[in-house]
Amino acid sequence: MTPVAVLITIASYFLILFTISYIAGRKADNEGFFVGNRKSAWYVVAFAMIGSSISGVTFVSVPGMVGISNFSYLQMVLGFVTGQIIIAFVLIPLFYRMNLVSIYEYLENRFGTSSYKTGAWFFFISKILGAAVRLYLVCLTLQLLVFEPFHMPFIMNVILTVALVWLYTFRGGVKSLIWTDSLKTFCLIVSVVLCIYYISTDLKLSFTEMFSTVSDSALSHMFFFDNVNDKRYFFKQFLAGVFTMIAMTGLDQDMMQRNLSCKNFKDSQKNMITSGISQFFIILLFLMLGVLLYTFTSHQGITNPAKSDELFPMIATGGYFPIIVGILFIIGLISSAYSAAGSALTALTTSFTVDILGIKGKTEDTIRKTRKKVHVGMAIVMGIVIFIFNLLNNTSVIDAVYILASYTYGPILGLFAFGILTKRQVRDRYIPLVSILSPILCFILQKNSETWFHGYQFSYELLIFNALFTFIGLCFLIKKQLT
């Protein structure tokens, strides 16, 4: 696929995207930017959240990771669905009852200002790193397909990519994102389904033969109960999925902004459960695509790339199929990646403006000016982090996302768990110290687990221990009740 064809595909997609963004956000005020005026239809939000949950990382990494992990990722996805049910019936009613703009305002009401700021800062670090990792993958692909053929440096790639994200989110925030994410979800689903169709056709597989090829392949092995030291062990993956979903969706300002844009908490619950079940089947499609990609390379005698993340881009754009497959790949990648990056930028702007800078007592005009400045600042910070990550990355991108989440979302999960499960008050000023010590303890635990626990390797369940350390630390801060 030529660089010019890639650029034309991206330009056409963004022309449609900007048009939708302008129409949806042209009358958005501050409430429209932050929570969509709480007028979004639940089924529209549910469809849009599929695109925001499935990022460019999923689009590229999941098909490739089949070669290493088989279908074990579905064990984690089952945990995701369970986690979304918990969010729907525990967190959503709570947040709606408190009428929150930022979900971290709960921590201020429950504990005090220090815990509020701690939650907001940990979210800021979590989201800026997670969004940068996801957008980094897009930049890598665009560098290979477009910027290197034109002899343009990676820094220019990053600047243009982040600028596009800023452009379509600066006007309407959440109000625009609901509709632009719906477009991206549609493009993502169509892309993966048609890619499966074209690869199956090239392999001369009928519809039933395609399913047989996938189910009969050793790569489709899903459940792993044999070895507790294996990172693919079922209960590791499932429990990590449950708590990762609670932390990265239920306690994430980015994802909850969409849910809080629904008319009431019952609509928000419908949205959460529907999007969770839909996500399971769409990720299953990505895994099936992975089996077909490895089957194709085996039949053609093609050497698989050193990094599994490069498999899908290499096959889709390498001239092995009609050009439409390459176009579908680019559209799917761009739609999924920019969905995640755009929503992250909006959430970072909201959290930094509301939680860290504070807007109480300020006029609508002052808030709008502050919000616009913060929006630009967040885009610049995201670009810098992407460039730094390019210098440091040495792992699978999807692995990097969950490793980062285990360290940064753990204290947030621990704070909310203590607040919801207990009624005790704590010494608020020491909460930042506990929240910093917990990830440090987790790092020590992970580095020494094989020696200390007879070969046991921590996977993404490290998030649970991080939250547990935070919870235990808060127990030491409980205020004595006066009798």
C-alpha positions as CSV (number, residue, x, y, z in Angstrom):
1,M,0.0,0.0,0.0
2,T,1.6,3.3,-1.1
3,P,2.1,6.3,1.3
4,V,-0.2,8.4,-0.9
5,A,-3.0,5.8,-0.6
6,V,-2.6,5.8,3.2
7,L,-2.8,9.6,3.3
8,I,-5.9,9.7,1.1
9,T,-7.6,7.1,3.3
10,I,-6.8,9.0,6.6
11,A,-7.8,12.4,5.1
12,S,-11.2,11.0,3.9
13,Y,-11.9,9.5,7.3
14,F,-11.0,12.7,9.2
15,L,-13.1,14.8,6.8
16,I,-16.2,12.8,7.9
17,L,-15.0,12.8,11.5
18,F,-14.5,16.6,11.7
19,T,-17.9,17.1,10.1
20,I,-19.7,15.0,12.8
21,S,-17.6,16.6,15.5
22,Y,-18.6,20.1,14.4
23,I,-22.3,19.3,14.1
24,A,-22.4,17.5,17.5
25,G,-20.4,20.0,19.4
26,R,-21.2,23.4,17.8
27,K,-23.4,24.5,20.7
28,A,-21.6,22.7,23.6
29,D,-21.1,24.6,26.8
30,N,-18.9,23.5,29.7
31,E,-21.4,21.0,30.9
32,G,-21.7,19.6,27.4
33,F,-17.9,19.3,27.2
34,F,-17.6,17.6,30.6
35,V,-20.7,15.3,30.8
36,G,-22.7,15.8,27.5
37,N,-25.4,17.7,29.3
38,R,-26.6,14.3,30.6
39,K,-28.9,13.9,27.6
40,S,-27.2,11.1,25.7
41,A,-29.4,8.0,24.7
42,W,-28.1,4.9,26.4
43,Y,-28.0,2.8,23.3
44,V,-25.9,5.4,21.4
45,V,-23.5,5.6,24.3
46,A,-23.3,1.7,24.5
47,F,-22.4,1.5,20.8
48,A,-19.9,4.4,21.1
49,M,-18.2,2.7,24.1
50,I,-17.3,-0.3,22.1
51,G,-15.0,1.9,20.0
52,S,-13.6,3.6,23.1
53,S,-12.9,0.3,24.9
54,I,-11.3,-1.3,21.9
55,S,-8.3,0.9,21.1
56,G,-5.7,0.7,18.4
57,V,-3.7,-1.5,20.7
58,T,-6.5,-4.2,20.6
59,F,-6.8,-3.8,16.8
60,V,-3.1,-4.5,16.2
61,S,-1.9,-6.4,19.2
62,V,-4.6,-8.9,19.9
63,P,-4.4,-10.8,16.5
64,G,-0.7,-11.1,16.9
65,M,-0.7,-12.2,20.5
66,V,-2.6,-15.4,19.5
67,G,0.8,-16.8,18.5
68,I,2.1,-16.6,22.0
69,S,-1.0,-16.7,24.3
70,N,-3.5,-18.5,22.2
71,F,-7.1,-17.5,23.1
72,S,-6.2,-17.0,26.8
73,Y,-7.0,-13.3,26.5
74,L,-10.7,-14.3,26.5
75,Q,-10.3,-15.5,30.1
76,M,-9.5,-11.9,30.9
77,V,-12.4,-10.6,28.8
78,L,-14.8,-12.8,30.8
79,G,-13.4,-11.0,33.8
80,F,-14.1,-7.7,32.0
81,V,-17.8,-8.6,31.5
82,T,-18.1,-9.5,35.2
83,G,-16.4,-6.3,36.2
84,Q,-18.8,-4.2,34.1
85,I,-21.8,-5.9,35.9
86,I,-20.2,-4.8,39.2
87,I,-19.7,-1.3,37.9
88,A,-23.3,-1.1,36.7
89,F,-24.9,-2.1,40.0
90,V,-22.4,-0.6,42.5
91,L,-20.6,2.4,41.1
92,I,-23.0,3.9,38.6
93,P,-25.9,4.4,41.2
94,L,-23.4,6.0,43.6
95,F,-22.0,8.5,41.1
96,Y,-25.5,9.5,39.8
97,R,-26.8,9.9,43.4
98,M,-23.9,12.3,44.1
99,N,-24.4,14.1,40.8
100,L,-20.6,14.1,40.1
101,V,-18.9,15.9,37.2
102,S,-15.6,14.2,38.1
103,I,-15.8,10.8,39.8
104,Y,-12.8,11.7,42.1
105,E,-15.0,14.3,43.8
106,Y,-16.3,11.2,45.7
107,L,-12.9,10.9,47.4
108,E,-13.1,14.4,48.6
109,N,-16.6,13.8,50.1
110,R,-15.6,10.6,51.7
111,F,-12.0,11.3,53.0
112,G,-10.9,14.9,52.3
113,T,-8.9,17.1,50.0
114,S,-5.6,15.0,50.0
115,S,-7.3,11.8,48.9
116,Y,-9.2,13.8,46.2
117,K,-6.0,15.2,44.8
118,T,-4.3,11.9,45.1
119,G,-7.0,10.1,43.1
120,A,-6.9,12.9,40.5
121,W,-3.1,12.8,40.1
122,F,-3.0,9.0,39.9
123,F,-5.7,9.2,37.2
124,F,-3.7,11.9,35.4
125,I,-0.5,9.7,35.4
126,S,-2.4,6.6,34.5
127,K,-4.3,8.1,31.6
128,I,-1.5,10.1,30.1
129,L,0.7,7.0,30.1
130,G,-2.0,4.7,28.8
131,A,-3.2,7.1,26.1
132,A,0.4,7.7,25.0
133,V,1.1,3.9,24.7
134,R,-2.0,3.4,22.6
135,L,-1.3,6.4,20.3
136,Y,2.4,5.4,20.1
137,L,1.3,2.2,18.3
138,V,-0.5,4.3,15.7
139,C,2.5,6.5,15.3
140,L,4.7,3.4,14.7
141,T,2.4,2.2,12.0
142,L,2.2,5.6,10.3
143,Q,6.0,6.0,10.5
144,L,6.4,2.7,8.6
145,L,3.7,3.4,6.0
146,V,3.9,7.1,5.5
147,F,6.6,9.1,7.2
148,E,9.7,7.0,6.5
149,P,8.9,6.9,2.7
150,F,8.8,10.7,2.8
151,H,11.9,10.8,5.0
152,M,10.1,12.6,7.8
153,P,11.3,12.2,11.5
154,F,9.2,10.5,14.2
155,I,8.8,13.8,16.1
156,M,6.9,15.2,13.1
157,N,4.7,12.1,13.1
158,V,3.9,12.6,16.8
159,I,3.1,16.4,16.4
160,L,0.7,15.8,13.5
161,T,-1.0,12.8,15.1
162,V,-1.6,14.6,18.4
163,A,-2.7,17.8,16.6
164,L,-5.4,15.8,14.8
165,V,-6.7,14.4,18.1
166,W,-6.8,17.9,19.6
167,L,-8.6,19.4,16.6
168,Y,-11.7,17.2,16.7
169,T,-12.1,17.3,20.5
170,F,-11.5,20.9,21.4
171,R,-15.0,22.1,20.6
172,G,-17.5,19.7,22.0
173,G,-15.7,17.3,24.4
174,V,-18.0,14.4,25.5
175,K,-20.9,15.8,23.5
176,S,-18.9,15.3,20.3
177,L,-17.1,12.1,21.4
178,I,-20.4,10.1,21.8
179,W,-21.1,10.6,18.0
180,T,-17.6,10.4,16.7
181,D,-17.0,7.2,18.7
182,S,-20.1,5.8,17.1
183,L,-18.6,6.3,13.7
184,K,-15.4,4.7,14.9
185,T,-17.1,1.7,16.3
186,F,-18.9,1.2,13.0
187,C,-15.7,1.5,11.1
188,L,-13.8,-0.8,13.5
189,I,-16.4,-3.6,13.3
190,V,-16.8,-3.4,9.5
191,S,-12.9,-3.5,9.1
192,V,-12.3,-6.6,11.2
193,V,-15.3,-8.5,9.7
194,L,-14.2,-7.7,6.1
195,C,-10.6,-8.5,6.8
196,I,-11.7,-11.9,8.1
197,Y,-13.8,-12.4,4.9
198,Y,-10.9,-11.5,2.5
199,I,-8.3,-13.7,4.3
200,S,-10.8,-16.6,4.4
201,T,-11.5,-16.1,0.7
202,D,-7.8,-16.2,-0.1
203,L,-7.4,-19.4,1.9
204,K,-10.4,-20.8,0.0
205,L,-12.4,-21.4,3.1
206,S,-16.2,-21.4,3.2
207,F,-18.0,-19.9,6.2
208,T,-18.2,-23.2,8.1
209,E,-14.6,-24.2,7.1
210,M,-13.3,-20.9,8.5
211,F,-14.9,-21.7,11.8
212,S,-13.5,-25.2,11.7
213,T,-10.0,-23.9,10.9
214,V,-10.1,-21.6,13.9
215,S,-11.6,-24.1,16.3
216,D,-9.3,-27.0,15.3
217,S,-6.2,-24.8,15.5
218,A,-3.9,-25.3,18.6
219,L,-3.8,-21.5,18.7
220,S,-7.5,-21.4,19.8
221,H,-6.8,-23.0,23.2
222,M,-8.7,-20.8,25.6
223,F,-8.7,-22.1,29.2
224,F,-5.5,-22.8,31.2
225,F,-6.0,-24.5,34.5
226,D,-2.9,-26.7,34.7
227,N,0.0,-24.5,35.9
228,V,-0.5,-21.7,38.5
229,N,2.9,-20.3,37.6
230,D,1.8,-19.7,34.0
231,K,0.8,-16.1,33.2
232,R,-2.1,-17.6,31.2
233,Y,-3.5,-19.4,34.3
234,F,-7.3,-19.0,34.3
235,F,-7.8,-17.4,37.8
236,K,-5.0,-15.0,37.2
237,Q,-6.5,-13.8,34.0
238,F,-10.1,-13.8,35.1
239,L,-9.6,-12.0,38.4
240,A,-7.2,-9.5,36.7
241,G,-9.9,-8.9,34.2
242,V,-12.5,-8.2,36.8
243,F,-10.4,-5.7,38.8
244,T,-8.8,-4.2,35.7
245,M,-12.3,-3.4,34.3
246,I,-13.4,-1.9,37.7
247,A,-10.2,0.3,37.8
248,M,-9.8,1.2,34.1
249,T,-13.5,1.8,33.4
250,G,-15.5,2.2,36.7
251,L,-12.8,4.4,38.3
252,D,-11.6,6.1,35.2
253,Q,-12.8,9.6,34.4
254,D,-12.4,9.0,30.7
255,M,-14.8,6.0,30.5
256,M,-17.2,7.2,33.2
257,Q,-17.7,10.5,31.5
258,R,-19.7,8.6,28.8
259,N,-21.7,6.8,31.3
260,L,-22.5,10.0,33.3
261,S,-23.7,11.5,30.0
262,C,-26.8,9.2,30.0
263,K,-30.2,10.6,31.2
264,N,-30.3,8.5,34.4
265,F,-28.5,5.7,36.2
266,K,-30.8,3.0,34.8
267,D,-30.0,4.0,31.2
268,S,-26.3,4.1,32.2
269,Q,-26.6,0.5,33.6
270,K,-28.1,-0.7,30.3
271,N,-25.3,0.9,28.4
272,M,-22.6,-0.7,30.6
273,I,-24.0,-4.2,30.4
274,T,-24.7,-4.0,26.6
275,S,-21.3,-2.7,25.8
276,G,-19.6,-5.3,28.0
277,I,-21.3,-8.2,26.2
278,S,-20.6,-6.7,22.8
279,Q,-17.0,-6.2,23.6
280,F,-16.6,-9.9,24.3
281,F,-17.8,-11.0,20.9
282,I,-15.8,-8.3,19.1
283,I,-12.5,-9.3,20.8
284,L,-13.4,-12.9,19.8
285,L,-13.4,-11.7,16.2
286,F,-9.9,-10.2,16.6
287,L,-8.6,-13.5,18.0
288,M,-10.2,-15.5,15.1
289,L,-8.5,-13.0,12.8
290,G,-5.2,-13.8,14.5
291,V,-5.6,-17.6,13.9
292,L,-6.3,-16.9,10.2
293,L,-3.3,-14.6,9.9
294,Y,-1.0,-17.2,11.3
295,T,-2.6,-19.8,9.0
296,F,-2.1,-17.6,6.0
297,T,1.6,-17.0,6.8
298,S,2.1,-20.8,7.3
299,H,0.5,-21.6,3.9
300,Q,2.5,-18.9,2.1
301,G,5.8,-19.6,3.8
302,I,6.0,-16.1,5.1
303,T,8.3,-15.5,8.1
304,N,6.4,-14.2,11.0
305,P,7.8,-10.8,12.3
306,A,9.9,-10.7,15.5
307,K,7.2,-8.6,17.3
308,S,3.7,-10.0,17.3
309,D,2.3,-6.4,17.1
310,E,3.7,-6.2,13.5
311,L,1.9,-9.3,12.1
312,F,-1.4,-7.7,11.2
313,P,0.1,-4.5,9.7
314,M,2.6,-6.5,7.7
315,I,0.0,-8.8,6.1
316,A,-2.7,-6.2,5.6
317,T,-0.5,-3.6,3.9
318,G,2.1,-5.9,2.3
319,G,0.3,-6.4,-1.0
320,Y,-0.8,-10.0,-0.2
321,F,-4.5,-9.1,-0.7
322,P,-6.5,-6.6,-2.7
323,I,-5.8,-2.9,-1.7
324,I,-9.2,-2.8,0.0
325,V,-7.8,-4.9,2.8
326,G,-5.0,-2.3,3.4
327,I,-7.6,0.5,3.4
328,L,-9.8,-1.4,5.8
329,F,-6.8,-1.9,8.1
330,I,-5.9,1.8,8.1
331,I,-9.5,2.8,8.7
332,G,-9.9,0.3,11.6
333,L,-6.6,1.3,13.1
334,I,-7.2,5.0,12.9
335,S,-10.8,4.8,14.0
336,S,-10.0,2.7,17.1
337,A,-6.8,4.5,18.1
338,Y,-8.1,8.0,17.7
339,S,-11.2,7.1,19.6
340,A,-9.2,6.1,22.6
341,A,-6.8,9.1,22.3
342,G,-9.6,11.6,21.8
343,S,-11.6,10.5,24.8
344,A,-8.4,10.4,26.9
345,L,-7.6,13.9,26.0
346,T,-11.1,15.1,26.9
347,A,-11.0,13.2,30.2
348,L,-7.6,14.5,31.1
349,T,-8.8,18.1,30.4
350,T,-11.9,17.5,32.5
351,S,-10.0,16.0,35.5
352,F,-7.1,18.5,35.5
353,T,-9.6,21.5,35.2
354,V,-12.1,20.2,37.7
355,D,-10.0,18.2,40.2
356,I,-6.5,19.7,40.2
357,L,-7.0,23.4,39.3
358,G,-10.6,23.6,40.8
359,I,-13.6,25.4,39.3
360,K,-15.8,26.0,42.3
361,G,-17.0,29.6,42.5
362,K,-15.6,30.5,39.0
363,T,-17.7,32.0,36.2
364,E,-18.7,30.0,33.1
365,D,-16.4,32.2,31.0
366,T,-13.4,31.8,33.2
367,I,-13.9,28.0,33.3
368,R,-14.2,27.9,29.5
369,K,-10.9,29.9,29.1
370,T,-9.1,27.6,31.6
371,R,-10.5,24.5,30.0
372,K,-9.2,25.5,26.5
373,K,-5.7,26.3,27.9
374,V,-5.6,22.9,29.7
375,H,-6.8,21.1,26.6
376,V,-3.8,22.5,24.6
377,G,-1.4,21.6,27.5
378,M,-2.7,18.1,27.8
379,A,-2.1,17.6,24.0
380,I,1.5,18.8,24.4
381,V,2.2,16.5,27.4
382,M,0.7,13.6,25.5
383,G,3.0,14.2,22.5
384,I,6.1,14.4,24.8
385,V,5.2,11.1,26.5
386,I,4.7,9.4,23.2
387,F,8.2,10.5,22.0
388,I,9.8,9.3,25.3
389,F,8.0,6.0,25.1
390,N,9.4,5.5,21.6
391,L,12.9,5.7,23.1
392,L,12.2,3.2,25.9
393,N,9.7,0.6,24.6
394,N,10.9,-3.0,24.5
395,T,7.7,-5.0,25.0
396,S,4.4,-5.8,23.4
397,V,2.2,-2.7,23.5
398,I,-0.9,-4.4,24.9
399,D,1.3,-5.9,27.6
400,A,2.7,-2.5,28.4
401,V,-0.8,-1.0,28.8
402,Y,-1.8,-3.5,31.4
403,I,1.6,-3.4,33.3
404,L,1.2,0.3,33.6
405,A,-2.4,0.0,34.7
406,S,-1.4,-2.5,37.4
407,Y,0.9,0.2,39.0
408,T,-1.1,3.3,38.5
409,Y,-4.7,2.3,38.9
410,G,-4.1,0.1,42.0
411,P,-4.1,3.0,44.5
412,I,-7.3,4.4,43.0
413,L,-9.0,1.0,43.3
414,G,-7.8,0.7,46.9
415,L,-9.1,4.1,47.8
416,F,-12.5,3.6,46.3
417,A,-12.8,0.0,47.8
418,F,-12.0,1.3,51.3
419,G,-14.4,4.2,50.9
420,I,-17.3,2.0,49.7
421,L,-16.7,-1.1,51.8
422,T,-16.1,0.6,55.1
423,K,-17.6,3.6,57.0
424,R,-14.4,4.5,58.8
425,Q,-12.7,7.9,58.6
426,V,-8.9,8.1,58.0
427,R,-6.2,10.7,58.5
428,D,-6.5,12.2,55.1
429,R,-3.1,14.0,54.9
430,Y,-1.2,10.7,54.9
431,I,-3.1,9.1,52.0
432,P,-0.6,10.3,49.3
433,L,2.2,8.5,51.2
434,V,0.3,5.2,51.3
435,S,-0.7,5.6,47.6
436,I,3.0,6.0,46.6
437,L,4.3,3.2,48.8
438,S,1.8,0.6,47.4
439,P,3.2,0.6,43.8
440,I,6.8,0.5,45.2
441,L,5.9,-2.6,47.3
442,C,4.3,-4.2,44.2
443,F,7.5,-3.5,42.1
444,I,9.6,-5.3,44.8
445,L,7.1,-8.1,44.9
446,Q,7.1,-8.6,41.2
447,K,10.9,-8.6,40.9
448,N,11.3,-11.2,43.6
449,S,8.2,-13.4,43.2
450,E,9.9,-16.3,41.4
451,T,12.5,-16.6,44.2
452,W,10.1,-16.1,47.0
453,F,7.1,-18.1,45.7
454,H,8.8,-21.1,44.0
455,G,8.7,-19.8,40.4
456,Y,5.4,-17.9,40.6
457,Q,5.2,-15.1,38.1
458,F,2.9,-12.2,38.6
459,S,0.8,-11.1,35.6
460,Y,-1.9,-8.4,35.5
461,E,-3.3,-9.6,38.9
462,L,-0.6,-7.4,40.3
463,L,-3.3,-4.7,40.2
464,I,-5.2,-6.5,42.9
465,F,-2.2,-6.6,45.2
466,N,-1.5,-2.9,44.6
467,A,-5.1,-2.1,45.6
468,L,-4.8,-4.5,48.6
469,F,-1.6,-2.8,49.9
470,T,-3.4,0.6,49.6
471,F,-6.4,-0.8,51.5
472,I,-4.2,-2.2,54.3
473,G,-2.3,1.1,54.5
474,L,-5.6,3.0,54.9
475,C,-6.4,0.7,57.8
476,F,-3.4,2.0,59.7
477,L,-4.7,5.5,59.1
478,I,-8.1,4.9,60.7
479,K,-9.1,7.7,63.1
480,K,-10.0,6.5,66.6
481,Q,-13.6,7.1,67.4
482,L,-14.4,9.2,70.4
483,T,-16.5,7.4,73.0
